[in-house]
Amino acid sequence: MSGEHFDVVVVGGGTAGAAAAHRLSEDADRRVLVLEAGPDFPDEITNPPSFLTGGNSLGHNFAGIGAPTPDTDWDYWSEPLADGRRLHHRRAKMAGGSSMVNGTIAVRAAPLDFDRWREHGAPNWGWNDVKPYIEKVETMTPVRRVAPEHWSPIAQMFVESFKELGYSWVDDMNAPDAWDGIVGQWPLNRKNSVRQGTLVTYIREARQRPNFEIRGYCLTDRVLIEDSRAVGVRYIDAEGRARDVGADLVLLAGGAYGTPTVLLRSGIGPADELAALDIETRVNLPVGHNMVEHPQCLFYATGPPELADMTLPGWPVAARAEGNGWWSFPLALDEDSGLCAYTFALTEDTGDGSLALSSSDPSAAPRIDHRMQDVIESNRFDHAHATFRELMNTASVTSRGVSDPEAGRPLREILQERMGTAFHPAGGCQIGRVVDDELCVHGVDGLRVADASVFPVHILNNPCLTCMMLGERVADFIKAAN
């Protein structure tokens, strides 16, 4: 195609896309363009935005508090639950993506996660294959731990209570064996109180290069395809104009909700779903199928107001019970009333969630259904809730005057009222189904995907570092192919 042309166009300047673009632009002869739907912050060093040092900007809506930020949130909502409630699936729309608004939990996926990836159609994604790239990520995003003397009161109580139940203390929750029946310090990617997401690491370095460009407020509509080859991208610019840009390679890194929607609008997806929207099918692939998430629920604890002191780090510790399928961490919620929570997140949901277009209009939100009602109606949270009840009866809790304000309330009622997600969507473009082992989209040359949508199955914990790893590795795949 004629007109503007780049060697690589990366769709999405978030967690994985920024890492990939940084590595690809290390070659001065390779021109890299990043199209970001939300704002860029080119002066973030001299004029830092508020989210650089804030807490979990995604996080408190599962407690029923907090407010969305319309300019930097995709404003995605689930299909209605049985009672009509819809879950807010917050995803950051900005340079750096959700790595710039998350809880800065810098945990590695477990070696056994990648054993499961191999079992589910990704033979070259074992632990030894990915470990060097995880280590590269950790050189870019410094990892630290909060010393016990700086823990919040709820964190102190949390650790003591889990120890009373027989959970073993571990110093390093990134150790390969730190998974089952343990409590320890969560590694955080923060430095000088600044969250070390991809905006202040990968993008900050890359934007010094003349062959790297990132454009904010550019909403990608579709991939342009000629003779079964991606030749560029059509996007909507900040003024609402449709623009085409050519590329030798298109890399989709729009996240588990963004990448499938671009593929579907491009005619890559289930033929019946595309036909219903009058979109020509180019490649019939199960895009948007088998979406996964981590269901999450807060179980409340109330005590003296000082228990909920928020002047100290709120979640520097966590517990894991891999064999029973959950992890847990503490949260302070209200300093006036002493309201806190032990948050429990399941390592997997039903595994048969879905994403589908509501319209071929790129500004229209997709229909997202993680089948959370099925989780609510199952017994999946039974062990987590039973553990919480045991914790509330430990001396570490009762001696502090802390109790469960909902003791005796049916678990199903609690889940129906406030169960949400951990904001960890994945799947929809899985390795082995939609992309091959090197993240190339089946049936279309010059088109790859690198983000959580390619996960064959979900990992056991927070996916941020794993997504950065995908960006690092796809860059090497691309370099080797050229």
Secondary structure, DSSP 8 states (H G I E B T S, - for coil): --SSEEEEEEE--SHHHHHHHHHHTTSTT--EEEE-SS---TTTTTS--GGGT-S-TTGGGGGT-----TTTB---BB---TTS---B---B-STTGGGGTS--B-----HHHHHHHHHTT-TT-SHHHHHHHHHHHHHHS--B---GGG--HHHHHHHHHHHHTT-EEES-TTSTT--EEEEEE--B-EETTEE--TIIIIIHHHTTSTTEEEESS-EEEEEEEETTEEEEEEEE-TTS-EEEEEEEEEEE-SHHHHHHHHHHHTTEE-HHHHHHTT---SEE--TTEEEE--EEEEEEEE--GGGG--SS-S-SEEEEEGGGTEEEEEEEEETTTTEEEEEEEES---S-EEEE-S-S-TTS--EEE--HHHHHHSSTTHHHHHHHHHHHTSHHHHTTT-B-TTTTS-HHHHHHHH-EE-S--EEES-BTTTB-TTSBBTT-BTEEE-SGGG-SS--SS--HHHHHHHHHHHHHHHHHH-
